[in-house]
Amino acid sequence: MTTESATVVVIGAGPAGLTVANLLRRCGIDSVVLERRSRDHVTRRRRAGIVETRAVRMFESWGLADVVRGGPPHDGVLEFRIDGESRYVDDRDGSAGSGARLCPQQVLVQNLTAAHLADGGDLRYEAADVTLHGLTGDRPSVGYRAADGTRHLISCAYVAGCDGDRGVSRAAVPASVSTVHTFDHGIGWLTVLADAPPPAHPLLAVSPQGFAAHFPRGPRSSRYYLQCPPDDDPAVWPDDRIWDALRTRLADPALTGGPITDREVFRLRSLVHEPLRHGRLFLVGDAAHILSPMGGKGMNLALHGADLLVRAVRDAVRDQDDTGLNAYSRRCLRRVWSDQEFSHWLTRTVHEAGDATASGPFLRQLARARLDRLVTSPGARHAFAELMTGLDPARAEAGPA
């Protein structure tokens, strides 16, 4: 057994863990990042595609602007196509500064990985059998088995659990001290990645045949979503059926297809763990919360939590001030529930406004009234833009000074 010491052990090398590690380096605080998967697997895993305005400006404030420059700026325009009629909403709030960027998760992870290693960071892949010990004491430790079979035990001051909702970090919190809030939307999405031209703007389509969406994932790549039963089998969706459904629901008979490189059915669900701290373990990202993908809040909420945690650790290490650490869970949960509400609202709106089989005609008309208000009311558009950007002018966060 090799024994080591670090100020922070970060478990997980996804967007949350790598952001924590990079920001800690900017504060001069050492950390060790443990990731159970290989580097190739982590840096190729395709997920979210838009880094919201708040997160872009957060990276800029820490001197990490380059990590979100893997794609073009998001022009702020969203297209809602309702029964074939296009309506446009600008999700920019008019504030000065950089806006959101189209930066797929794998590009963000690749950039964060490169930045961390270039700055001398300690990043260890294929760390198996990770175990957490003494989390409620003054000096917890994290054990793991390296790829060569050697065992390591790292003593630390804090543990950042960034390894997802099925990782060891969340499992290390006893059920007796944690409340789990869950919600199943009863909706499935077939998510499709294809080598096909991206749309001019992110597109959300409502029709009697069900919800569909089309998002850019690169100059020659697109991500599509099709509403389907939550227990559907991807095998019942051959290529021809996918393209026929997309052309119908997107009201675009001439939609250009292309080779489909990935398809998967997943169930829309939401989850919140409370509190997000157990002793010296702090949960960040999917280890703390899962959101419906509507509104693109999942990854961005993880980046917000990473920012909050690092500033709290910085204050504790530099100034012996535990105020931020003690408030971490409460401050994170405030935004978590705000983003959950927004994501839930948008999910119900675009699905109930389309196929009325499940929702019924009354809820369908309510959803369509909400969409009409969104595209016609300046006040509704401004509120929507504030939520999409992630900015909170009433409670602006301090920078990394």
C-alpha positions in Angstrom: 0.0 0.0 0.0 1.4 3.4 -1.1 0.4 6.2 1.2 0.1 9.8 0.0 -1.3 13.1 1.0 -3.3 15.8 -0.9 -5.5 18.8 0.1 -8.4 17.6 -2.1 -9.2 14.3 -3.7 -11.5 14.7 -6.7 -13.4 11.5 -7.7 -14.4 11.6 -11.4 -12.9 13.3 -14.4 -16.0 14.5 -16.2 -16.9 18.2 -16.5 -17.5 18.7 -12.8 -14.4 16.9 -11.5 -12.1 18.5 -14.1 -13.5 22.0 -13.4 -12.9 21.5 -9.7 -9.3 20.4 -10.3 -8.5 23.2 -12.7 -10.0 25.9 -10.5 -8.1 24.5 -7.5 -4.8 24.8 -9.5 -5.7 28.5 -10.1 -5.9 28.9 -6.3 -2.6 27.1 -5.7 -4.3 24.2 -4.0 -3.1 20.7 -4.8 -5.5 17.9 -5.7 -5.5 14.3 -7.1 -8.2 13.4 -9.6 -9.2 9.7 -9.7 -11.2 8.4 -12.7 -12.2 4.7 -13.0 -12.5 4.8 -16.8 -9.7 5.2 -19.4 -8.8 8.6 -20.7 -9.9 7.7 -24.2 -13.4 6.7 -22.9 -13.9 9.9 -20.8 -12.7 12.3 -23.5 -14.9 10.7 -26.2 -18.1 10.4 -24.2 -20.7 12.6 -26.0 -23.3 14.5 -23.9 -24.5 18.1 -23.6 -23.6 20.7 -26.2 -24.2 24.2 -24.9 -22.2 26.0 -22.2 -24.5 28.6 -20.8 -23.5 32.3 -20.5 -22.9 32.1 -16.7 -20.5 29.2 -17.1 -18.6 30.9 -20.0 -18.1 34.0 -17.9 -17.1 31.9 -14.9 -14.3 30.2 -16.9 -13.2 33.6 -18.2 -13.0 34.9 -14.7 -10.7 32.1 -13.7 -8.4 32.6 -16.8 -9.8 29.5 -18.5 -11.6 31.1 -21.4 -9.9 28.7 -23.9 -11.6 25.6 -22.5 -15.0 26.6 -24.0 -13.6 27.7 -27.4 -14.1 24.3 -29.0 -17.2 25.4 -30.9 -18.8 28.5 -32.3 -20.7 31.1 -30.1 -24.3 30.4 -29.6 -26.1 33.2 -31.4 -28.8 33.3 -28.7 -31.7 32.2 -31.0 -33.9 29.2 -30.3 -36.4 28.1 -32.8 -39.8 26.7 -31.7 -41.5 25.0 -34.6 -45.2 24.6 -33.6 -47.2 22.5 -36.1 -44.7 23.5 -38.8 -44.8 27.3 -38.0 -41.4 28.7 -36.9 -41.3 31.1 -34.0 -38.0 32.5 -32.7 -36.9 33.3 -29.2 -33.7 35.1 -28.2 -32.3 33.6 -25.0 -29.8 36.4 -24.4 -30.7 38.8 -21.6 -28.9 41.9 -23.0 -26.1 42.0 -20.4 -22.6 42.9 -21.4 -20.0 40.1 -21.8 -19.6 36.8 -23.5 -22.6 34.7 -24.3 -23.2 31.0 -24.4 -21.1 28.7 -26.6 -21.8 25.6 -28.6 -19.2 23.3 -27.0 -20.0 19.6 -26.8 -19.2 17.9 -23.6 -16.4 15.8 -25.1 -14.7 18.9 -26.4 -15.0 20.6 -23.0 -13.6 17.5 -21.2 -10.7 17.3 -23.7 -9.9 21.0 -23.2 -10.1 20.8 -19.4 -8.0 17.7 -19.4 -5.3 19.3 -21.5 -5.3 22.5 -19.4 -5.0 20.6 -16.1 -2.2 18.4 -17.3 -0.4 21.3 -18.9 -0.6 23.1 -15.5 1.0 20.1 -13.7 -2.2 18.6 -12.4 -2.3 15.0 -11.1 -4.9 13.1 -13.1 -5.1 9.3 -12.7 -7.2 7.1 -14.9 -8.3 3.5 -14.5 -8.5 3.9 -10.7 -10.4 0.8 -9.6 -12.1 -0.1 -6.3 -12.2 3.4 -4.9 -13.1 3.5 -1.2 -13.8 6.5 1.1 -12.9 6.4 4.8 -13.3 8.7 7.7 -15.5 11.3 6.0 -16.8 12.8 9.2 -13.4 13.1 10.8 -10.7 15.8 10.4 -8.6 13.9 7.9 -10.5 11.5 5.5 -8.7 9.2 3.1 -9.5 7.7 -0.3 -8.2 4.3 -1.4 -7.9 2.8 -4.9 -6.2 0.2 -7.0 -4.1 1.5 -9.9 -4.0 -0.1 -13.3 -0.8 -1.9 -12.4 -2.4 -3.5 -9.4 -0.8 -1.4 -6.7 -3.0 -0.1 -3.8 -2.9 3.6 -2.9 -4.3 5.4 0.1 -4.5 9.2 -0.1 -5.0 11.2 3.1 -6.8 14.6 2.4 -8.6 17.5 3.8 -11.6 17.4 1.5 -13.2 15.0 -1.0 -15.1 16.3 -4.1 -17.5 13.6 -5.3 -18.0 14.2 -9.0 -18.5 10.6 -10.2 -22.1 10.6 -11.1 -25.3 9.3 -9.6 -24.1 5.7 -9.6 -20.6 6.4 -8.3 -19.0 5.6 -5.0 -19.3 9.2 -3.7 -23.1 9.3 -3.5 -23.2 5.8 -2.2 -20.8 6.8 0.7 -23.5 9.1 2.1 -25.6 7.1 4.6 -29.3 6.9 3.8 -30.1 8.0 7.4 -28.6 11.4 6.7 -29.8 12.0 3.1 -33.1 12.8 1.5 -33.6 11.8 -2.1 -36.2 13.7 -4.1 -37.1 11.9 -7.4 -39.6 12.5 -10.2 -40.3 10.3 -13.3 -41.7 12.3 -16.2 -43.1 9.2 -17.8 -41.5 10.3 -21.1 -38.8 8.6 -23.2 -36.5 10.1 -25.8 -34.8 8.4 -28.6 -31.5 10.3 -28.9 -29.8 10.0 -32.2 -26.3 11.2 -33.3 -25.7 11.5 -37.0 -23.2 12.8 -39.5 -25.7 15.3 -40.9 -25.8 19.1 -41.3 -26.7 21.0 -38.1 -29.6 23.4 -37.9 -29.2 27.1 -38.2 -30.5 27.4 -34.6 -31.3 24.9 -31.9 -34.7 23.6 -32.8 -37.6 22.4 -30.6 -40.6 21.1 -32.6 -44.1 20.5 -31.3 -46.6 18.4 -33.4 -49.5 16.0 -32.9 -47.0 13.2 -33.7 -44.9 14.1 -30.6 -41.9 16.2 -29.6 -38.7 16.3 -31.7 -35.6 18.4 -31.5 -32.5 19.1 -33.6 -29.3 20.5 -32.1 -25.8 21.1 -33.6 -22.9 19.0 -32.4 -20.3 20.2 -34.7 -19.9 21.6 -38.3 -21.1 18.3 -39.8 -22.8 16.6 -36.9 -26.3 16.8 -35.4 -28.0 15.5 -32.3 -31.7 14.6 -32.7 -34.4 13.7 -30.1 -37.7 11.9 -30.7 -40.3 11.5 -28.0 -41.1 7.8 -27.5 -42.4 5.4 -24.9 -39.9 5.4 -21.9 -39.3 1.6 -22.2 -38.9 1.6 -26.0 -36.2 -0.5 -27.6 -33.7 1.3 -29.9 -33.8 -1.8 -32.1 -37.3 -0.9 -33.2 -36.0 2.4 -34.7 -34.2 1.5 -37.9 -32.7 4.4 -39.9 -35.6 4.8 -42.2 -38.1 5.1 -39.4 -35.9 7.7 -37.6 -35.6 9.9 -40.7 -39.3 9.6 -41.5 -40.3 10.5 -38.0 -37.8 13.5 -37.9 -39.0 14.8 -41.3 -42.6 14.6 -40.1 -42.3 16.0 -36.6 -39.8 18.7 -37.7 -42.1 19.6 -40.6 -39.1 19.4 -42.9 -39.7 16.9 -45.7 -36.4 17.9 -47.3 -34.3 17.3 -44.1 -30.9 16.0 -45.1 -30.0 12.7 -43.5 -26.7 11.0 -43.0 -25.0 8.1 -41.3 -26.4 7.4 -37.8 -23.5 6.8 -35.5 -25.4 6.3 -32.2 -28.9 5.8 -30.9 -30.2 5.3 -27.4 -33.5 5.4 -25.5 -33.5 7.0 -22.1 -36.2 7.9 -19.6 -36.6 11.6 -18.6 -36.2 11.8 -14.8 -35.2 14.3 -12.2 -33.4 13.7 -8.9 -32.0 15.8 -6.0 -30.0 14.6 -3.1 -30.1 16.7 0.1 -27.9 17.8 1.7 -24.9 17.8 -0.7 -22.4 17.5 2.0 -21.5 14.6 4.4 -18.6 15.6 6.7 -15.7 16.4 4.4 -17.3 14.9 1.3 -19.0 17.4 -1.1 -21.2 16.1 -3.9 -21.0 18.0 -7.3 -22.8 17.4 -10.6 -24.7 14.2 -11.3 -23.6 12.8 -7.9 -25.9 15.5 -6.4 -28.7 16.0 -9.0 -30.1 14.7 -12.2 -32.3 17.0 -14.5 -34.4 16.4 -17.5 -32.3 17.5 -20.5 -34.7 20.3 -21.4 -33.0 23.7 -21.1 -29.5 22.2 -21.0 -29.0 22.7 -17.3 -27.4 19.4 -16.2 -23.8 20.0 -17.1 -24.1 23.8 -16.5 -25.4 23.1 -13.0 -22.4 20.9 -12.4 -20.1 23.7 -13.4 -21.9 26.1 -11.0 -21.4 23.6 -8.2 -17.7 23.2 -9.0 -17.2 27.0 -8.9 -19.0 27.3 -5.5 -17.0 24.4 -4.0 -13.6 25.6 -5.1 -14.2 29.2 -3.8 -15.3 27.7 -0.5 -12.3 25.4 -0.2 -10.0 28.3 -1.2 -11.4 30.4 1.7 -11.0 27.6 4.1 -7.4 26.8 3.1 -6.3 30.4 2.6 -8.2 32.2 5.4 -9.4 29.4 7.7 -12.9 30.6 6.9 -15.4 27.7 6.7 -18.4 30.0 5.9 -18.5 28.9 2.2 -18.1 25.2 3.1 -20.9 25.4 5.6 -23.2 27.1 3.1 -22.2 25.0 0.1 -25.2 22.7 0.2 -27.7 25.4 0.8 -26.3 27.7 -1.9 -26.1 24.9 -4.5 -29.6 23.6 -3.7 -31.1 27.1 -4.3 -29.9 27.0 -7.9 -30.6 23.2 -8.2 -34.3 23.7 -7.4 -34.6 26.8 -9.6 -33.1 24.9 -12.6 -35.2 21.9 -11.8 -38.4 24.0 -12.0 -37.3 25.6 -15.3 -36.4 22.2 -16.8 -39.7 20.7 -15.6 -41.7 23.6 -16.9 -40.1 23.4 -20.3 -40.4 19.6 -20.4 -44.1 19.6 -19.7 -44.8 22.5 -22.0 -43.2 21.1 -25.2 -44.5 17.6 -24.7 -48.1 18.4 -23.5 -48.5 21.0 -26.3 -48.0 18.2 -28.9 -49.6 14.8 -28.6 -52.7 15.1 -26.4 -53.1 11.3 -26.0 -51.5 11.3 -22.6 -52.1 14.8 -21.4 -55.6 15.4 -22.7 -57.0 18.4 -24.5 -57.2 20.7 -21.5 -53.5 20.4 -20.6 -52.6 20.6 -24.3 -54.3 24.0 -24.6 -52.6 25.2 -21.4 -49.2 24.2 -22.8 -49.9 26.0 -26.1 -51.0 29.1 -24.2 -47.6 29.1 -22.4 -45.8 28.7 -25.7 -47.8 31.6 -27.2 -47.0 33.8 -24.3 -43.3 32.9 -24.6 -43.1 34.0 -28.2 -45.3 37.1 -27.9 -44.7 38.6 -24.5 -41.5 40.7 -23.9 -41.7 40.0 -20.1 -42.0 36.2 -20.7 -39.1 36.3 -23.1 -36.9 38.2 -20.6 -37.7 35.7 -17.8 -36.9 32.8 -20.2 -33.6 34.5 -21.2 -32.6 35.0 -17.6 -33.1 31.3 -16.9 -31.4 30.1 -20.0 -28.3 32.3 -19.4 -28.0 31.1 -15.9 -27.3 34.6 -14.7 -28.8 35.8 -11.5 -28.4 39.6 -11.2 -30.1 39.7 -7.8 -27.4 37.5 -6.3 -24.3 38.0 -8.3 -21.4 35.7 -7.2 -18.0 37.0 -6.4 -15.2 36.3 -8.8 -12.1 34.2 -8.0 -10.1 37.0 -6.3 
